[in-house]
Amino acid sequence: MKVRDDVNLSRLLVFDTDPALHELLAPVLQREGRSIQDAYDRHEALEALRHSECDLVLAGQGRNGDEGLKLLRRVRSIRPEARVILTGGRDPAGAVAAIRERAYAYFHKPIPTGPLADMVQLALDATAWRDDIRVASARPEWITLEVRCKIEAAERTTQFIREILADLEPQTAEDVAIAFRELLINGIEYGGKSDARKRVRASLLRTSRAVIAHIADPGKGFSLQALPHAAISNPDGSPTKHIEYREEHGKRAGGFGILMSRSLVDELLYNQRGNAVLAVKYLK
């Protein structure tokens, strides 16, 4: 086992049998204040976990293909506070299993190094995170998650949704994932008021003809005709009116979520109360 850095602040363990993956990830993961260990088989990884502190494990495929998930379960018993990001094949069922086992995230290969680097930093910065995403339904055609009202939880959930949709045409999957993220964040920020004691219920349904996202938040709801902070309410000729409103009221930059989501899916419907939304993307 080799150690690439002696700095012992944030401690990462990278497990995969493929040496090329370790070489690919070395410059992506290396940052000041991190130490990185490489393990090339499960026994080596377990020895590292037993004898060294570890904050994050990047667990890939072993020779049997499912080593990452097995290692995750062992990490829970040896280093229960360590975050585990799984990597593997394009496997929607594996992504759902990863959520159930409380993996921090899942990425299929070839790994998108930028999003992975961002997720690793998010994981290292996380404190209380293990119960942020609960599985209420895990049937392949009907996934329902209960997501704590935290932006971090929304980013993790979105990555899982990308993996659950990974067997679809890439642009279709990305359109749904982005719309899902925007609607989920709206539910967290405006319905749940970013109160970590509350949760948004998010479902992804798949039929032979469509992918459907359903987001229900714990808020009182709203009217689409009364959203001065959102781009969808801008009057004709004033495309930045909502930005002025957000600045005046100390809100973060944004306000394009509903407008963006409407452009990415085929149908976007809100219930009468305004605290639940249905987004439909038809499959071609």
N, C-alpha and C positions, 0 to 999 in steps of 0.2 A: 504494500500500500504506500502510495506517495502522498506527501503533503505539499501543497503549492505555496502556502503562506503560513508564517509562524504567528501572525497577529491573531490573538484569541479573543475577539469580541463577539462577532456573530459567526457561529460555527456551522458550516454546511457540509453535508455528506452527499456525494454524487455516486449513485449506483447504476451501472449498466454494463452488460457484457461486451458492448461494442466500443473499442478504444477510440474510434473515429468520433463518437458522440462526446466523449470526454474532451477531446481536442477542440471540438466545435464549441462546447459550452465554457471552456476555460476563460477566454477573454470576455464572454458575455456575463459570467457570474462574478469574476474577480473585481472587487472594489476595496478601497481603503477600509480597514476595520473588519475585514472578513478573513476567516481561514477556511480552506477548502480541502477536504479529503476525497480521494477517489477510491471506489471499491468496484471490482470487476466480477465478483460473484457474491451470492447471498451470504455465505459463511464469512467472507471478508467484511461485508457490510455489518453483520451482526456483531462481529468482534470489535469493530470500530464503535458501534453504539454502546457496547458494554463497558468499554474502557475510556471513552472520551465523551465529554459533554457535546450536545448537538442541539442546534436551534431549528434547523431545517434539513429535511431529507428530500433529495430529488431522486425518486425511485423509478427506474426504467424496467425494461423487460430483461428477464433472465433467459436461460437456455430453454426453459419450459414455457415461456411466453406469458405466464401469469405471476412471475416472481414479484413484481412491484406491489400487487395487492397483498400477497402473503407477507412481504416485508412490512407493509403498512401496519398490519395486525401485530407484528412483533414489535414495531416501534411503539405502539400504544402501551405495551407492557413494560418495555425497557426505558423509554423516554416519553412519557405520556404528554409532556408539554411541547414536544417537537412538532412542527408543521410538516406535512408530507405532501409534496406535489408529485403526482404520478404522470409518467409519460408512457406511451404505448402505441398501439395501432389505432386505426380509425374504427372506433368501437362504441356506438351509442349505449349498448348495454353495460359495457365496462365503465362508462362515464357515470351511469346511474349507480352502479355498484360502488364507485369511488365516493359519491355523495353519501351513500348509506354508511360507508366505513369512515366518514368524516375526514376524507382527504381534503387538503386545502384547495387543490385545483387539479385539473387533468388537461394534458395537451397530447394530441396525437402527432406522430412523426410524418413528414419532416417538421421539426419543432420550429414555430415562429419565434426567433430569438428575442425580438423586441418585446412582444407581449409577455414572454416568459420572464424576461428580466424585470419587467414592471411588476409581475405577480410575485416574484421572489422578494422584491423590496416591500411590497404590500404585506407579505407574510411575515417578514422579519420585523416589521413595524407593529404588527398586530399584538394585542394583549388578550382580551377575552374574545374568542372567536369560535370555539369548538361547537357551540350550540346555535350559531348564527343561521344555519340552513338546516331545516328539518324536512324530512321526506314524509308527505302525507299519502301520496299515491305513486307507485313506481311501475305501473303497467306500461309497456313500451309505447302504447298508443295514448296513454294519459298519465303524464307526469304532473304532480302537484307538489309544490314546495312552499314552506312557510318561512319567509325571509325576514330576519330581524331588520328593523328600520335603521340601517347603517349603510353608508355609501360603499364601504369595504365589502359588505355582504352582497350588495348589488353587483359589484365588479366580479366577485367570485361566481355568483349565480349565472351571470352572462356568459362566462367562459364555459361553465358546465353546459349551458344551453347550446353553445356553439358545438360542443362535442356530441351532444345528443342529436344534433341535426347534421352531423358530419357525413352522413351517407347521402345527403341531398346534393343537388347541383350547387356548387360553391356560392354563386351570387345569391341564389334563393336563400340559402342557409344564413348568409351574412345579413341580408335584408331583414330577415325575421329576428336574428340575434340583436341587431342594432335597435330595431323597433321595440323589442322586448326590453332591452336595457333602458331606453328612454322612458317607457311607460312605467317600468319598475321604479326608476329613480323619482319620477313624478309622484308615485304612490308613497314612497318613503319620505320625500321632502314635504309634500303638501298634505297628503293624507295622514301619514304617521308623524309629521312634524319632526322627523329625525330623532324620535324618541325610541331609544334602544329597548325599552320595555314593550314596545308594540311590534307587530309583524304584518307584513303584506303577504297575502296568499296569491301565489303565482302558478298558473297551470299552462302546460303546453300539450295540446291535443293534436293528433295526427290521423287523418283519414286518407283514403286512396287519392283524394282530389285536393286536399288542402292541409295547411298547417295553421292551427288556431292558437293564439295566445290569449289568456284571460288573466287580468290583474285586478284584484280586489283589495282595497286598502282600508284601514280602520278609521278613516276620517269621516267628516260629516257630509262630504261631497261638495260639488261646485256646479256652476252653470258655465257652459262653453261661451255664453254671451257676456260673462263677467270675469274675464281673466286679463286684467291690464298688464300683468307681468309676463304674458305669453305672446309670442309672435303671431299666433293664430288669431289674436284679437286686434291686431294693428288695423287701423282704418286705411282705406285706399289712399295711396299717396304718402303714407307715413310708415315706411317699412321698419323704422328703428324706434317707433314710439314706445314699445315695451322695454327697450334698453334704457331709455330715459327714466321710465318708471322704476326699473330695478335699481338704477343708480341712486335715485332719490330716496328709495326705501332701504338701502343698504343690502340688497340681495346680490348674490354672486352672479357672474356673467352667465348667460344662458337664456332659457325661455323658448327654445326652438323644439322641444321634445315632441309635443303633439303634432306640430307642423311637419317635422321630420318623419315621424312615425306614419302619418297619413300618406306621405309620398312613397314610403317603402312597402306598404301592404296594399291589398286590394280593397279591403273594407275596414273601417274603424268605427266602432259603435260604443257609446257610453250609455249606462243605465240612467234612469230618470233622476236618481239622486246624485249621480256624478262621482260615485266612489268605486265604480267598477267599469272596466273597459274590455272590449273584445276586439282583437286584431286578427284579420283573416288574410292569409296569403295562399292563392290558388296555385296548384302545381301544374306545370305544363307537360 
